[in-house]
Amino acid sequence: MSTTNKPRLRLTIDAGWDEEDDVSESSYATNSSLDCKNIDGQGYVKLPKTGTEMKGPNKSGFAPIWGFEMVPMSNCLKNHQQCSKHINTNYRPTRLVEIVNSTTVRVVEHLDAKACPAYASFSHCWGQAKTLKLLQTNKVELQNGIEIATLPASYKEALDVMVGFGIKFIWIDSLCIIQDSKDDWRAEAATMCDVYRNSLLNISACAAAENSELSFQNRDTGTIRPMEVFPKWRGIKNERFLVTNTDIWMQEVEESPLYRRSWVLQEARLSTRNLCLTRNQLWWGCRGGTFCETWPDGLPNDMDNAKGRERSSASGQTFAHFMWCSLVEKYTTCGMTVLSDRMIAIAGLATAYHEDFAGDEYIAGMWRSQLPQSLCWVAGPDEMVPMKYRTTEYRAPSWSWASVEGGVYFHHTRYGPDGNHPTSVCDVLDIKLSKVGPSPYGEVTGGFLRLRAPLVEVEVGDEALRFQGADGGFHLIPGTAEDLDQERWNFDQYTSVVLDEYTSYIEAMISHISAPAIDLSKSVEFNAAKRVTRVAEQWTKADGRLFCAPIIEWNSPEGSEGAGIVLVLPNSGPVGCYQRVGSFRWKGEKVQSHLHSLKLREFNII
C-alpha cells in the first residue's frame, strides 16, 4: 500500500457547552489525523497497543492466569477491614466441589474450616446447554470424581481462576444442590445468603449466555486503556484529556447476559468480593471499590455506580429501605426461568437486609414499616418488555409486587426534601401469610391484608377514574384534565390509572383468583385457586366491580398529589375479598377534595 493511499484515522472532539462554566456560546473542534497501523487484509484498523498485555486463561491446564486480578485481591485481603469483617471464616456450605488434581474434581460434603481453608462461589447462566447436575441417583458417582474434561466450558474457566488464586474448593449450584429433591433445594436455597456472603471470592461468568460458552475470550488489549489526547480549543486551557467510555460498567457488566438473571442480583450483592469475567476485560469489585483493566486504580467517582449507594434517601426512609426498593426495581426486570422462584431468588438479599431493619418484619417482598406506602408500586408496560401478567400458579398476594411477572417501580420513594414526604391516608389493621417452611423469606402460598381506607366503586376508562355519583352513574371529577379533554401532564388536576397486567400488544388485562369456598377466618391458602383473566375492555359487571382506595398523598412544588390502588371485587372470588388489579396517581386540590370526602371502610385484600 502506497504512502499516499494509506488510510488515516481522524479523531474529532467537540468542546460542548457547559452551562456552569460558561466556556463559550458555541462549540469548537479539533481534528487530529493519525496514520493507521496494523490494517488487516479487509481494511479494518487495529489501534496501536496500549497498557499492559493481558493474556487469556490457559485452557489446557491450571497454570496461573492473567495477573490483573491478583493486585486488588491482595490489597483487599491485607487492607480492607470493611470486607473481611463481613465474612464468617468458619462457615462452610453443605456441599462443595473440590479440585483433586489437574484432571479431576469431586463433590464433598460437610467440611469444616480445617479441611477447607476457604472456598469460592460461582455465578453463571445455565442456558440451554446440557449441564451436569447433582441428582439423588448420581450423588455417589459425583463424590467419587468428575473428569474436568466433561464439565461445561464456563465451569472449566472458573476452575482456571481458582487455581490462579490457590483456591481448592468452589460452590456451584448445579453440583451442590440435589436438583431432583424439592426438600434439598428449599433447604439449600434458604442458605444462599450465607453461601455467597462467606465465600472468599465470587467468580461471575458475565459474558457467557450459557454454560457451554467462555466469558473471557480473545480481545484487543489496545482498546481497553483510555486514549490520551491533548486538544487545542480556543478559549480553553491546553490540558491532557482521557477519551473513555463513561458507561463502561453498564455496558460490560450490568447489561451482560449474566446480570440479566434474577438470581445473580442477590449473588452479586451478597458476595463480599466479585471477579467479573466480561467479554472485553476483567472487573474486580469489593467494598473498597470497583476496579478493571481500563481503570486499574479504581473507577473515577462519577463513573462508579457503587458510589451512588452512599447517598441517603430523600424520602424519609432509612437508606437501607430506599435501597431495597431500588433492588426490587432491578430484580423485577431480570429474567426468571422458573417463575415460581420469584420469592426464593431474592430471599438471600431479604435475609441480609433484615439485619439492617431492627425489629422490622418481612411481608411477601416488602417490609412492615414501609406499609402502606409500599403498596403503591406501579407495574404497567414498558418499551422493552411490554407484557406484564400474574402467573397461573399462585405466587404472592395481589397487593405484593411479587404477584406480577415483569418490572415494577416505586416512584413514590423518589421525592425530595422539600416537605413533600408521603403521608398515609389509610391504616394497615392486620396481615396474615401462609408460607412453605419456617423461613419468613420463602415461598408464599396465600395471605391477606386488612385495610381501613377510603373506598369507592369506580369505572376505569381512557386511563382515568370515573366515580359513582348520587344518581348511580359514573362520572369524571369536574375540572380535571380528563373532564376537560386536556393532556394530563400539562394540567394541574387529573387522575391517571395504570393497570398491573398487559399483553405483548399492550392491551390492558384484569385477572383474579376464583376461590369462593375459602373462608379467611379458617384458611389463607390460595395456591390451588383458579385464575381468571379478561382483557380490560371486555370486563363487565358480570365479572366483578372495580374500586379505588387512596393510600398516600404528598405536597410537591406543583401542588397536592397522591397515589392509591385499584381493586376488583370479583363475583366468583372469596366473599368480601378484594384483589389488586392496578394503581393510580392523582394531582390537584379538586381531586384531593373529592377523595377526602370518601367514607373510611375496613376490607380485606388477598
C-alpha positions in Angstrom: 0.0 0.0 0.0 1.5 3.3 -1.0 2.0 6.1 1.5 -0.3 8.4 -0.4 -3.2 5.9 -0.2 -2.6 4.9 3.4 -5.8 5.3 5.5 -5.8 7.8 8.2 -7.7 8.0 11.5 -9.5 11.2 12.1 -10.4 11.9 15.8 -12.9 14.7 16.2 -13.6 16.0 19.8 -16.2 18.7 20.5 -15.9 21.0 23.4 -19.6 21.1 24.2 -21.3 23.9 26.0 -21.0 23.7 29.8 -23.7 25.9 31.4 -21.9 26.0 34.7 -18.5 27.0 33.4 -20.0 29.2 30.6 -17.0 28.4 28.4 -18.3 29.6 25.2 -21.5 30.2 23.3 -20.6 27.7 20.6 -18.6 24.5 20.1 -15.1 24.4 18.6 -13.5 21.2 17.4 -10.0 20.0 16.9 -9.1 17.4 14.3 -6.1 15.1 14.8 -5.2 13.0 11.8 -3.0 10.0 12.6 -1.6 7.3 10.3 -3.4 4.0 10.8 -1.3 1.0 11.5 -1.9 -2.8 11.6 -4.5 -2.8 8.9 -5.8 -6.3 8.2 -6.5 -7.8 4.8 -10.1 -6.5 4.8 -9.0 -2.9 5.6 -10.1 -2.9 9.2 -7.9 -0.8 11.5 -6.2 -2.3 14.6 -5.4 0.5 17.0 -1.8 0.6 18.5 -1.4 -1.4 21.6 -1.5 0.5 24.9 -1.3 -0.6 28.5 -0.2 -3.9 29.9 -0.6 -7.0 27.7 -3.0 -9.4 29.4 -3.4 -13.0 28.3 -6.5 -15.1 28.4 -6.9 -18.2 30.6 -4.7 -21.2 30.0 -7.4 -23.5 28.7 -5.2 -26.6 28.6 -4.4 -26.8 32.3 -4.2 -24.9 35.6 -1.3 -22.6 35.0 -1.6 -19.2 36.8 -3.6 -16.8 34.7 -3.9 -13.1 33.9 -2.3 -11.2 36.7 -4.5 -8.1 37.0 -7.0 -9.6 39.4 -4.3 -10.6 41.9 -3.5 -7.0 42.7 -6.9 -5.9 44.1 -7.4 -9.3 45.7 -4.1 -9.0 47.6 -4.9 -5.4 48.6 -8.4 -6.3 49.7 -7.2 -9.2 51.9 -4.4 -7.1 53.5 -6.1 -3.7 53.9 -9.9 -3.8 53.6 -11.3 -4.4 57.1 -14.7 -3.5 55.8 -14.6 -6.5 53.6 -13.1 -9.1 55.9 -15.4 -8.3 58.8 -18.4 -9.4 56.8 -17.1 -12.9 56.2 -17.6 -15.7 58.8 -14.4 -17.7 58.2 -15.9 -20.8 60.0 -18.9 -21.1 57.7 -18.9 -23.9 55.0 -21.8 -24.8 52.7 -23.4 -28.3 52.9 -21.5 -29.3 49.8 -18.6 -28.0 47.7 -16.7 -29.0 44.6 -13.0 -29.9 45.3 -10.2 -29.7 42.8 -8.4 -33.1 43.3 -5.8 -32.7 40.6 -5.4 -31.2 37.1 -7.9 -33.6 35.6 -10.4 -34.4 38.4 -12.8 -32.7 40.7 -15.4 -34.2 43.2 -18.4 -33.2 45.3 -17.6 -33.2 49.0 -20.0 -32.8 52.0 -19.9 -31.3 55.5 -16.3 -30.0 55.5 -15.1 -27.8 58.4 -12.8 -24.8 58.3 -9.7 -27.0 58.9 -10.4 -29.3 56.0 -11.5 -26.4 53.8 -9.5 -23.2 54.5 -11.6 -21.2 52.0 -14.0 -21.6 49.1 -15.1 -19.6 46.1 -18.6 -19.3 44.8 -19.8 -19.2 41.2 -22.4 -17.1 39.3 -23.3 -18.3 35.8 -26.1 -18.8 33.3 -27.3 -22.3 32.8 -28.8 -21.6 29.4 -30.0 -24.4 27.1 -26.7 -26.4 27.0 -26.7 -29.7 28.8 -25.4 -29.3 32.3 -24.1 -31.9 34.7 -26.4 -32.0 37.7 -26.2 -33.5 41.2 -29.1 -35.9 41.4 -30.2 -38.5 44.0 -29.2 -41.2 41.6 -25.6 -40.0 40.8 -24.6 -38.5 44.2 -22.1 -41.3 45.0 -20.7 -41.1 41.5 -20.0 -37.4 41.7 -18.5 -37.8 45.1 -16.0 -40.3 43.7 -14.8 -38.0 41.0 -15.7 -36.0 37.9 -13.4 -35.6 34.9 -12.8 -31.9 34.3 -12.9 -32.5 30.5 -16.6 -33.4 30.8 -17.5 -30.1 32.5 -19.1 -27.2 30.7 -16.7 -24.5 29.4 -17.8 -21.9 31.9 -17.1 -24.3 34.8 -13.6 -25.1 33.5 -13.0 -21.3 33.2 -13.9 -20.8 36.8 -11.6 -23.6 37.8 -8.8 -21.9 36.0 -9.4 -18.8 38.0 -9.5 -20.7 41.3 -6.1 -22.3 40.6 -4.7 -18.8 39.9 -5.8 -17.8 43.4 -4.7 -21.0 45.0 -8.3 -21.9 46.0 -9.2 -25.6 46.0 -13.0 -25.5 46.7 -15.9 -23.9 44.9 -19.7 -23.8 45.3 -21.6 -24.4 42.1 -25.4 -24.6 42.3 -25.9 -27.5 39.8 -23.4 -29.7 41.6 -24.0 -28.6 45.2 -27.8 -28.8 45.4 -29.6 -32.1 44.7 -31.6 -30.9 41.7 -34.4 -33.6 41.8 -35.1 -33.1 45.5 -37.5 -30.4 46.4 -36.6 -30.6 50.1 -32.9 -30.3 49.5 -33.5 -27.4 47.0 -35.6 -25.5 49.5 -33.1 -26.1 52.4 -30.1 -25.0 50.3 -31.9 -22.1 48.7 -32.5 -20.8 52.2 -28.8 -20.7 52.8 -27.9 -18.5 49.8 -27.2 -15.5 51.9 -24.5 -17.4 53.9 -23.1 -19.2 50.9 -22.3 -16.1 48.9 -21.5 -13.7 51.7 -18.9 -16.0 53.3 -17.1 -17.1 50.1 -13.6 -15.8 49.8 -14.4 -14.8 46.2 -17.3 -14.9 43.8 -16.5 -15.7 40.2 -19.0 -14.2 37.8 -19.1 -15.6 34.2 -20.7 -12.4 32.9 -20.4 -12.8 29.2 -21.4 -16.5 28.9 -25.1 -16.7 27.9 -24.9 -20.5 28.8 -22.5 -23.0 30.3 -21.1 -24.1 27.0 -19.6 -20.7 26.4 -16.5 -19.0 27.8 -16.7 -15.4 29.1 -13.2 -14.3 28.7 -12.1 -14.8 25.1 -9.8 -13.1 22.6 -9.8 -9.4 22.8 -7.7 -6.4 21.7 -6.0 -5.0 24.7 -5.2 -1.9 22.8 -8.9 -0.8 23.1 -9.0 -1.3 26.8 -7.0 1.6 28.2 -8.3 5.2 27.8 -6.8 7.2 24.9 -4.8 10.2 25.8 -5.4 13.4 23.8 -4.1 16.9 24.0 -6.8 19.0 22.3 -6.3 22.7 21.4 -9.5 24.7 21.8 -9.9 28.4 21.6 -10.6 29.9 25.0 -9.8 26.7 26.9 -6.5 25.9 28.7 -4.5 23.2 27.0 -4.6 20.1 29.1 -4.3 16.3 28.9 -7.6 14.5 28.5 -8.6 10.9 28.5 -11.1 9.6 26.0 -13.1 6.8 27.6 -16.5 5.2 27.8 -18.4 6.6 30.8 -20.9 3.8 30.5 -18.3 1.0 30.6 -19.6 -0.7 33.8 -23.2 -0.6 32.5 -22.3 -2.0 29.1 -19.8 -4.6 30.2 -21.3 -5.8 33.4 -24.8 -4.6 34.1 -26.0 -5.4 30.6 -24.1 -8.7 30.3 -26.1 -12.0 29.9 -25.4 -13.0 33.5 -26.7 -9.7 35.0 -30.0 -10.2 33.2 -30.7 -13.2 35.5 -32.8 -12.6 38.6 -30.8 -15.0 40.7 -27.5 -13.2 40.1 -28.7 -9.9 41.6 -28.5 -11.4 45.1 -25.4 -13.4 44.3 -23.5 -10.3 43.2 -24.8 -8.1 46.1 -24.3 -10.7 48.8 -20.7 -11.5 47.7 -18.0 -9.6 49.5 -15.6 -9.9 46.6 -16.6 -10.2 43.0 -14.4 -11.1 40.0 -16.4 -10.5 36.8 -15.3 -12.1 33.5 -16.7 -9.9 30.8 -16.2 -10.2 27.0 -13.6 -7.4 27.0 -11.8 -7.4 30.3 -11.7 -8.4 34.0 -13.5 -6.5 36.7 -13.0 -6.6 40.4 -15.5 -5.3 43.0 -15.5 -5.2 46.8 -16.5 -2.8 49.5 -13.2 -1.0 48.8 -14.1 0.0 45.3 -14.6 -1.1 41.7 -11.5 -1.9 39.5 -11.0 -3.0 35.9 -8.2 -3.2 33.4 -9.3 0.1 32.0 -9.1 1.7 35.4 -6.7 -0.5 37.5 -6.6 2.1 40.3 -10.4 2.3 40.5 -13.2 3.8 38.6 -13.5 7.6 38.7 -16.1 8.6 41.3 -18.6 9.9 38.7 -18.4 6.5 36.8 -18.7 4.2 39.8 -22.2 3.0 40.3 -21.4 1.8 43.8 -20.7 5.4 44.9 -24.4 6.1 44.4 -25.2 3.7 47.3 -23.6 6.2 49.7 -26.4 8.7 49.0 -29.0 8.9 51.7 -32.7 8.6 50.8 -34.6 11.8 50.5 -38.0 10.2 51.0 -37.8 9.9 54.8 -37.0 6.2 54.7 -33.8 4.7 56.1 -31.2 4.3 53.4 -31.5 0.6 53.5 -35.2 0.7 52.8 -34.6 3.1 50.0 -32.0 0.7 48.6 -34.4 -2.2 49.0 -36.9 -0.5 46.6 -34.2 0.1 44.1 -33.1 -3.6 44.3 -36.7 -4.7 43.7 -37.0 -2.5 40.7 -33.8 -4.0 39.2 -34.8 -7.5 40.3 -38.2 -7.5 38.6 -36.7 -6.5 35.2 -34.4 -9.6 35.2 -35.2 -12.9 33.6 -36.5 -15.9 35.6 -36.5 -19.4 34.0 -38.7 -20.9 36.8 -41.4 -18.4 37.5 -42.2 -19.9 40.9 -38.7 -18.9 42.1 -39.7 -15.2 42.3 -39.8 -15.1 46.1 -37.0 -17.5 46.9 -34.5 -15.9 44.4 -34.5 -12.7 46.5 -34.7 -14.5 49.9 -31.0 -14.2 50.5 -31.0 -10.5 50.0 -34.0 -10.2 52.3 -32.1 -12.1 54.9 -29.1 -9.8 54.6 -31.2 -6.6 54.6 -33.2 -7.7 57.7 -30.0 -7.2 59.7 -30.3 -3.5 58.9 -34.0 -3.4 59.8 -34.1 -3.9 63.5 -37.5 -5.1 64.6 -39.0 -4.9 61.1 -41.0 -7.7 59.5 -40.6 -9.1 56.0 -44.0 -9.3 54.3 -44.1 -11.0 50.9 -41.3 -8.9 49.4 -42.0 -5.8 51.4 -41.2 -4.5 54.9 -43.9 -3.9 57.5 -42.5 -0.5 58.5 -42.9 0.7 54.9 -46.6 -0.1 54.7 -48.9 1.2 53.5 -46.6 3.3 51.3 -45.1 0.3 49.6 -48.5 -0.9 48.4 -48.3 1.8 45.7 -45.8 0.1 43.4 -46.5 0.6 39.7 -46.4 -2.1 37.1 -47.6 -1.1 33.6 -46.0 -1.8 30.2 -42.6 -0.6 29.1 -41.0 -0.5 25.7 -38.5 -3.3 26.2 -40.9 -5.8 28.0 -44.5 -4.6 27.4 -46.1 -7.9 28.7 -46.9 -8.0 32.4 -49.1 -10.6 34.0 -49.9 -12.6 37.1 -48.9 -16.3 36.7 -51.5 -19.1 36.7 -49.6 -20.6 39.6 -50.1 -18.6 42.8 -47.0 -16.8 43.9 -48.0 -13.9 46.3 -51.0 -11.8 47.4 -52.2 -9.4 44.7 -51.0 -6.4 46.9 -47.4 -7.6 46.6 -45.2 -6.7 43.7 -44.1 -10.4 43.7 -47.5 -11.4 42.3 -46.7 -9.7 38.9 -44.3 -11.1 36.3 -42.4 -8.1 34.9 -40.8 -4.9 36.1 -42.3 -2.8 38.9 -41.4 0.7 40.1 -41.6 2.6 43.4 -41.9 6.2 42.1 -43.3 7.4 45.4 -39.9 6.8 47.1 -38.1 9.3 44.9 -39.4 12.7 46.2 -37.1 15.4 47.5 -36.5 17.1 50.9 -39.0 20.0 50.3 -41.5 18.8 52.9 -43.2 16.5 50.4 -42.7 13.2 52.1 -45.7 10.9 51.6 -48.2 10.6 54.4 -50.7 7.8 54.8 -54.5 8.2 54.4 -55.2 4.6 55.5 -54.2 2.1 58.2 -53.0 -1.5 57.9 -55.0 -3.4 60.5 -53.8 -6.9 60.0 -51.7 -9.1 57.8 -51.7 -12.9 57.6 -49.5 -15.0 55.3 -49.2 -18.7 54.7 -45.6 -19.8 53.7 -43.7 -23.0 52.8 -41.5 -23.9 55.7 -40.5 -21.8 58.7 -38.4 -19.2 56.9 -40.1 -15.8 56.7 -38.4 -15.2 53.4 -39.5 -18.3 51.5 -42.4 -19.2 49.1 -45.8 -17.9 49.9 -49.0 -20.0 49.4 -51.6 -17.5 50.5 -52.4 -14.5 52.6 -54.4 -11.3 53.1 -54.0 -7.7 54.2 -56.8 -5.8 56.1 -57.0 -2.1 55.5 -59.0 0.8 56.9 -59.1 3.2 53.9 -61.3 5.4 51.8 -63.0 3.0 49.3 -65.4 3.8 46.5 -66.7 2.0 43.4 -65.3 3.3 40.1 -65.1 2.7 36.4 -61.8 2.8 34.5 -61.7 4.3 31.0 -59.1 6.1 29.0 -56.7 5.6 31.9 -58.8 7.8 34.2 -61.2 7.2 37.1 -64.9 7.7 37.0 -66.5 7.9 40.4 -70.0 6.7 41.2 -72.4 9.7 41.8 -75.6 10.1 43.7 -77.5 9.2 40.5 -75.8 5.8 40.4 -73.9 6.7 37.3 -70.1 7.1 37.0 -68.6 10.5 36.2 -65.2 12.2 35.9 -64.3 14.8 38.5 -65.3 18.2 37.1 -62.4 20.4 36.2 -59.8 17.7 35.8 -57.8 17.2 32.6 -59.8 14.2 31.6 -63.1 16.1 32.1 -61.8 19.0 30.0 -60.2 16.7 27.4 -56.7 18.1 28.2 -53.3 16.4 28.3 -52.8 15.2 31.9 -49.1 16.1 32.2 -49.7 19.7 31.2 -52.6 20.1 33.6 -52.7 20.6 37.4 -55.8 18.4 38.0 -56.1 14.8 37.0 -56.3 11.1 37.8 -54.2 8.5 36.0 -54.7 4.7 36.1 -52.1 2.1 35.3 -53.3 -1.5 35.4 -51.0 -4.3 36.6 -51.3 -6.6 33.6 -50.8 -6.1 29.8 -50.5 -8.4 26.8 -47.5 -8.2 24.5 -49.6 -5.9 22.3 -50.0 -3.5 25.3 -53.7 -4.4 25.8 -54.6 -3.9 29.5 -55.8 -7.1 31.3 -57.6 -7.8 34.6 -57.2 -11.1 36.4 -58.4 -12.5 39.7 -58.3 -15.8 41.5 -61.6 -17.7 41.9 -61.9 -19.5 45.2 -65.4 -19.0 46.6 -65.1 -21.8 49.1 -62.3 -20.2 51.1 -63.1 -18.7 54.5 -60.4 -16.3 55.6 -61.2 -17.0 59.3 -60.1 -20.6 58.8 -57.6 -20.6 55.9 -55.5 -18.2 53.8 -54.3 -20.8 51.3 -54.7 -19.8 47.7 -52.1 -21.8 45.9 -54.7 -24.2 44.4 -57.1 -21.4 43.4 -58.0 -20.9 39.7 -57.0 -17.7 38.0 -59.5 -15.9 35.7 -58.2 -13.3 33.1 -60.0 -10.8 30.9 -58.9 -8.1 28.5 -59.9 -4.9 30.4 -62.0 -3.6 27.5 -64.2 -6.8 27.8 -64.6 -6.5 31.6 -68.2 -6.2 32.7 -70.1 -6.0 36.0 -70.8 -9.7 35.5 -67.1 -10.3 36.2 -66.9 -8.0 39.2 -67.0 -4.5 40.4 -64.0 -2.1 40.4 -63.0 0.1 43.3 -60.2 2.6 44.2 -58.6 3.1 47.5 -56.3 6.2 48.1 -53.2 5.2 50.1 -50.8 8.1 50.3 -50.5 11.8 49.5 -47.9 14.5 49.5 -47.2 18.1 48.7 -45.0 18.9 45.8 -43.9 22.2 44.3 -46.8 21.7 41.8 -49.4 21.2 44.5 -51.2 18.3 46.1 -50.5 14.8 44.8 -51.2 11.2 45.8 -51.4 7.6 44.9 -53.5 4.6 45.5 -54.6 1.2 44.3 -57.3 -0.1 42.0 -59.2 -3.2 43.3 -61.7 -5.7 42.0 -64.4 -7.4 43.9 -64.9 -10.5 41.7 -68.3 -12.2 41.7 -66.6 -15.6 41.7 -64.0 -14.9 44.4 -64.0 -15.3 48.1 -66.9 -13.4 49.6 -65.9 -9.8 50.6 -62.3 -10.1 49.5 -60.8 -7.6 47.1 -57.9 -8.1 44.8 -55.5 -5.6 43.4 -55.6 -5.0 39.6 -53.8 -1.7 39.3 -52.6 1.6 40.7 -53.5 5.2 40.2 -51.9 8.7 40.7 -53.8 11.9 41.2 -52.9 15.6 41.3 -54.7 18.8 42.3 -56.9 20.1 45.0 -60.2 19.2 43.2 -59.2 15.6 43.2 -57.9 15.7 46.7 -61.2 17.3 47.9 -63.2 14.5 46.3 -61.1 11.7 47.7 -61.2 13.3 51.2 -65.0 13.1 51.1 -65.0 9.3 50.7 -66.0 7.2 53.7 -63.5 5.0 55.5 -64.1 1.3 55.3 -62.4 -1.8 56.6 -61.8 -4.6 54.0 -59.5 -7.5 53.1 -57.2 -7.7 50.1 -56.0 -11.1 49.0 
